[in-house]
């Protein structure tokens, strides 16, 4: 009996020792592998957020060298891998020429966006050059304070104050001083190929007499300046447009005399032409930064020839 009991105790002891070696944390290995794979996945997704074939090739080579050679590289390119039927991460369902075409389209879109940005920058430079030329011309004649400039997304806005410069109160006939200002502005703007918009504005003071409302007055003033550009400076009518806005687009408060004076104005808007800038960039004949081409464009005439 003693011998049987001893054997039983030995078996029980062996059993207990076996139980002590059971590893209940093996799941951590699987969890760590999963986290590592997720990290690699997100790195890959980040790397393809911008299509760049050169960077992709470098990534593919790096992954191939660090994760098992050709088999790992095949996982990126969609080739035969241990898990059969799995498409490449970068293919996104595209294979062969489709993937190449997609990359080329993305590169073409990027190139187009970059070209348009360059065109917009060139247009801004040309318009700033026109602004500087107009300001210099007016300063020589002592009229530098009659014009203000501002650059907007639509182009360069040249603001000419109406009061005691362009027109008498309630009238749409150019004063001699106003004609001199328009001459200086037209000399610079006439050499640009851009479309010009002439816009008339008034304050909110009601008028009576020749014009029944500020709408007619603002429109008449805009068309007077437009006719001056066509008849005296030879600008092509197809390049010009005119509009009157009455008191609907004020630049200052109409509650003060100074504000009302600022609102009575005519604006010449040189509309930005990014398409023309792109053509110039493509042809390689864009004008220098900050300057405009002094050569009259086809269909335009100098002041003396008007």
C-alpha positions as CSV (number, residue, x, y, z in Angstrom):
1,X,0.0,0.0,0.0
2,X,2.8,2.3,0.9
3,X,4.4,1.7,-2.5
4,X,1.2,2.4,-4.4
5,X,0.7,5.6,-2.4
6,X,4.2,6.8,-3.2
7,X,3.7,6.2,-6.9
8,X,0.4,8.1,-6.7
9,X,2.2,11.0,-5.1
10,X,4.9,11.0,-7.7
11,X,2.4,11.1,-10.6
12,X,0.5,13.9,-8.9
13,X,3.8,15.8,-8.4
14,X,4.7,15.4,-12.1
15,X,1.3,16.5,-13.1
16,X,1.5,19.6,-11.0
17,X,5.0,20.5,-12.4
18,X,3.5,20.1,-16.0
19,X,0.7,22.5,-15.2
20,X,3.2,25.1,-14.0
21,X,4.8,25.3,-17.4
22,X,1.6,26.2,-19.3
23,X,2.0,29.6,-21.0
24,X,-1.2,31.6,-20.8
25,X,0.2,34.7,-22.6
26,X,0.9,33.2,-26.1
27,X,-1.8,35.5,-27.5
28,X,0.7,38.4,-27.0
29,X,2.8,37.0,-29.8
30,X,-0.1,37.1,-32.2
31,X,-1.1,40.5,-31.0
32,X,2.4,41.9,-31.6
33,X,2.4,40.4,-35.1
34,X,-0.9,42.0,-35.9
35,X,0.2,45.4,-34.6
36,X,3.4,45.2,-36.6
37,X,1.4,44.4,-39.8
38,X,-1.0,47.2,-39.2
39,X,1.9,49.6,-38.8
40,X,3.4,48.4,-42.1
41,X,0.0,48.8,-43.7
42,X,-0.4,52.4,-42.6
43,X,3.1,53.2,-43.7
44,X,2.3,51.8,-47.1
45,X,-1.0,53.7,-47.3
46,X,0.7,56.9,-46.4
47,X,3.5,56.4,-48.9
48,X,0.9,56.0,-51.8
49,X,-1.1,59.1,-50.8
50,X,0.8,60.8,-53.6
51,X,1.6,59.0,-56.8
52,X,5.3,59.0,-57.4
53,X,6.7,56.1,-59.4
54,X,10.3,56.8,-58.3
55,X,9.4,56.8,-54.6
56,X,7.3,53.7,-55.2
57,X,10.2,51.8,-56.7
58,X,12.4,52.8,-53.8
59,X,9.8,51.6,-51.3
60,X,9.3,48.4,-53.1
61,X,13.1,47.7,-53.0
62,X,13.3,48.6,-49.3
63,X,10.3,46.3,-48.4
64,X,11.8,43.5,-50.5
65,X,15.1,43.8,-48.7
66,X,13.6,44.0,-45.2
67,X,10.7,41.5,-45.4
68,X,12.0,38.5,-47.2
69,X,13.2,39.4,-50.7
70,X,11.2,38.7,-53.9
71,X,8.1,37.3,-52.1
72,X,7.6,40.6,-50.2
73,X,8.2,42.6,-53.3
74,X,5.6,40.5,-55.1
75,X,3.0,41.5,-52.5
76,X,3.4,45.1,-53.5
77,X,3.4,44.5,-57.3
78,X,0.5,42.0,-57.3
79,X,2.6,39.0,-58.4
80,X,2.4,35.4,-57.2
81,X,2.8,35.3,-53.4
82,X,2.3,32.7,-50.7
83,X,-1.3,33.9,-50.3
84,X,-2.6,33.1,-53.8
85,X,-5.1,35.5,-55.4
86,X,-4.1,38.6,-53.4
87,X,-3.8,41.7,-55.5
88,X,-1.0,44.2,-54.9
89,X,-1.5,46.9,-52.4
90,X,-0.5,49.6,-54.9
91,X,-2.5,48.2,-57.7
92,X,-5.9,48.9,-56.1
93,X,-7.6,46.6,-58.5
94,X,-5.6,47.8,-61.5
95,X,-3.2,45.6,-63.4
96,X,-0.6,46.1,-66.1
97,X,-1.1,49.1,-68.3
98,X,-4.1,50.3,-66.2
99,X,-1.9,51.0,-63.2
100,X,0.6,52.8,-65.4
101,X,-2.1,54.8,-67.1
102,X,-3.5,55.8,-63.7
103,X,-0.1,57.0,-62.5
104,X,0.4,58.9,-65.8
105,X,-3.0,60.6,-65.4
106,X,-2.1,61.6,-61.8
107,X,1.2,63.0,-63.0
108,X,-0.5,64.9,-65.8
109,X,-3.0,66.4,-63.4
110,X,-0.2,67.5,-61.1
111,X,1.7,69.0,-64.0
112,X,-1.5,70.9,-65.1
113,X,-2.0,72.3,-61.6
114,X,1.6,73.4,-61.4
115,X,1.3,75.1,-64.9
116,X,-1.8,76.9,-63.8
117,X,-0.1,78.1,-60.7
118,X,2.8,79.4,-62.7
119,X,0.3,81.1,-65.1
120,X,-1.5,82.8,-62.2
121,X,1.8,84.0,-60.8
122,X,2.9,85.4,-64.2
123,X,-0.5,87.2,-64.6
124,X,0.0,88.7,-61.2
125,X,3.5,89.9,-62.1
126,X,2.3,91.4,-65.4
127,X,-0.6,93.2,-63.7
128,X,1.7,94.6,-61.0
129,X,4.0,95.8,-63.8
130,X,1.0,97.6,-65.4
131,X,0.1,99.2,-62.0
132,X,3.7,100.5,-61.5
133,X,3.7,102.0,-65.0
134,X,0.3,103.7,-64.5
135,X,1.5,105.1,-61.2
136,X,4.7,106.5,-62.6
137,X,2.8,108.2,-65.5
138,X,0.3,109.8,-63.2
139,X,3.0,110.9,-60.7
140,X,4.8,112.8,-63.5
141,X,1.6,114.8,-64.2
142,X,0.8,115.4,-60.6
143,X,-2.2,113.1,-60.7
144,X,-0.8,110.3,-58.6
145,X,-3.5,110.6,-55.9
146,X,-6.4,110.3,-58.3
147,X,-6.1,106.6,-58.8
148,X,-6.0,103.6,-56.4
149,X,-5.2,100.0,-57.1
150,X,-6.0,96.7,-55.6
151,X,-5.4,93.1,-56.7
152,X,-8.3,90.7,-56.5
153,X,-8.8,87.1,-57.7
154,X,-10.5,88.4,-60.8
155,X,-7.6,90.8,-61.7
156,X,-6.2,94.3,-61.2
157,X,-8.8,96.9,-60.2
158,X,-7.9,100.5,-61.1
159,X,-10.2,102.9,-59.2
160,X,-10.6,106.5,-60.5
161,X,-12.3,108.9,-58.1
162,X,-15.2,110.7,-59.9
163,X,-15.5,113.8,-57.9
164,X,-13.6,116.8,-59.5
165,X,-11.6,114.4,-61.6
166,X,-13.7,112.5,-64.1
167,X,-17.1,114.1,-63.9
168,X,-19.1,117.0,-62.5
169,X,-21.8,116.1,-59.9
170,X,-24.7,114.4,-61.6
171,X,-23.0,114.4,-65.0
172,X,-21.4,111.8,-67.3
173,X,-19.3,114.1,-69.5
174,X,-15.6,113.7,-69.0
175,X,-13.7,116.7,-67.5
176,X,-10.4,117.7,-69.0
177,X,-8.6,116.4,-65.9
178,X,-10.5,113.1,-66.2
179,X,-9.5,112.7,-69.8
180,X,-5.9,113.1,-68.8
181,X,-6.2,110.4,-66.2
182,X,-7.9,108.0,-68.6
183,X,-5.2,108.7,-71.2
184,X,-2.4,107.7,-68.8
185,X,-4.3,104.6,-67.6
186,X,-5.2,103.5,-71.2
187,X,-1.6,103.9,-72.4
188,X,-0.5,101.1,-70.1
189,X,-3.6,98.9,-70.2
190,X,-3.9,99.1,-73.9
191,X,-0.8,97.0,-74.3
192,X,-2.2,94.1,-72.4
193,X,-4.2,91.4,-74.1
194,X,-6.6,91.1,-71.2
195,X,-10.3,91.9,-71.2
196,X,-11.1,95.2,-69.6
197,X,-14.3,95.8,-67.6
198,X,-15.4,99.4,-67.0
199,X,-17.7,99.7,-63.9
200,X,-19.5,102.8,-62.8
201,X,-20.5,103.4,-59.1
202,X,-22.3,106.2,-57.2
203,X,-23.3,107.0,-53.6
204,X,-26.8,106.6,-52.3
205,X,-27.9,110.2,-52.7
206,X,-31.0,110.4,-54.9
207,X,-30.6,112.4,-58.1
208,X,-33.0,114.1,-60.5
209,X,-32.8,115.8,-63.9
210,X,-31.0,114.3,-66.8
211,X,-30.7,110.9,-65.3
212,X,-33.7,109.5,-63.5
213,X,-31.7,107.4,-61.0
214,X,-28.2,106.4,-60.0
215,X,-28.5,103.3,-62.1
216,X,-28.6,105.3,-65.3
217,X,-25.9,107.7,-64.1
218,X,-23.4,105.0,-63.2
219,X,-24.0,103.2,-66.4
220,X,-23.6,106.4,-68.5
221,X,-20.3,107.1,-66.7
222,X,-19.0,103.6,-67.4
223,X,-19.9,103.8,-71.1
224,X,-18.4,107.3,-71.4
225,X,-15.0,105.9,-70.2
226,X,-15.5,102.8,-72.5
227,X,-16.1,105.0,-75.5
228,X,-13.0,107.1,-74.6
229,X,-10.9,103.9,-74.7
230,X,-12.3,102.9,-78.0
231,X,-12.4,106.2,-79.9
232,X,-9.2,107.9,-78.6
233,X,-7.0,104.9,-77.8
234,X,-8.1,102.3,-80.4
235,X,-8.8,99.5,-78.0
236,X,-10.7,96.7,-79.6
237,X,-14.4,96.8,-78.6
238,X,-14.3,93.0,-78.3
239,X,-12.0,93.4,-75.3
240,X,-14.2,95.8,-73.4
241,X,-17.4,95.6,-71.3
242,X,-19.2,98.1,-69.3
243,X,-21.6,98.0,-66.3
244,X,-23.3,100.4,-63.8
245,X,-23.9,99.4,-60.2
246,X,-25.4,102.6,-58.8
247,X,-24.8,102.5,-55.0
248,X,-25.0,98.7,-54.6
249,X,-21.3,98.1,-54.2
250,X,-19.9,100.8,-51.9
251,X,-16.3,100.7,-50.7
252,X,-17.0,103.1,-47.7
253,X,-19.9,104.1,-45.6
254,X,-22.4,106.5,-47.2
255,X,-23.0,108.1,-43.8
256,X,-20.1,110.6,-44.2
257,X,-19.1,113.0,-46.9
258,X,-15.7,111.3,-47.3
259,X,-17.4,107.9,-47.7
260,X,-19.8,109.1,-50.3
261,X,-17.0,110.7,-52.2
262,X,-15.1,107.5,-52.2
263,X,-18.1,105.6,-53.5
264,X,-18.5,107.9,-56.5
265,X,-16.0,106.3,-58.7
266,X,-15.2,104.5,-62.0
267,X,-13.2,101.3,-61.9
268,X,-11.3,99.7,-64.8
269,X,-10.8,96.0,-64.1
270,X,-8.1,94.2,-65.9
271,X,-9.5,90.7,-65.8
272,X,-6.8,88.0,-65.2
273,X,-6.3,85.7,-68.1
274,X,-4.5,82.5,-66.8
275,X,-5.2,80.7,-70.1
276,X,-3.2,83.3,-72.0
277,X,-0.4,83.1,-69.5
278,X,-0.3,79.3,-70.0
279,X,0.1,79.7,-73.7
280,X,2.9,82.2,-73.2
281,X,4.7,79.8,-70.8
282,X,4.3,76.9,-73.3
283,X,5.6,79.1,-76.1
284,X,8.5,80.3,-74.0
285,X,7.8,84.0,-74.7
286,X,6.3,85.2,-71.4
287,X,7.4,88.8,-70.5
288,X,9.8,89.4,-67.7
289,X,8.6,89.5,-64.1
290,X,7.0,92.8,-63.2
291,X,7.0,94.2,-66.8
292,X,4.6,94.3,-69.7
293,X,5.3,93.9,-73.4
294,X,5.5,97.4,-74.9
295,X,4.7,96.0,-78.4
296,X,1.0,96.6,-79.3
297,X,-0.9,93.4,-79.8
298,X,-2.6,92.7,-83.2
299,X,-5.8,94.7,-83.5
300,X,-4.6,97.4,-81.1
301,X,-3.3,100.9,-82.0
302,X,-1.2,103.5,-80.2
303,X,-2.8,106.7,-79.0
304,X,-1.5,108.6,-82.0
305,X,-3.1,106.2,-84.5
306,X,-6.6,106.4,-82.9
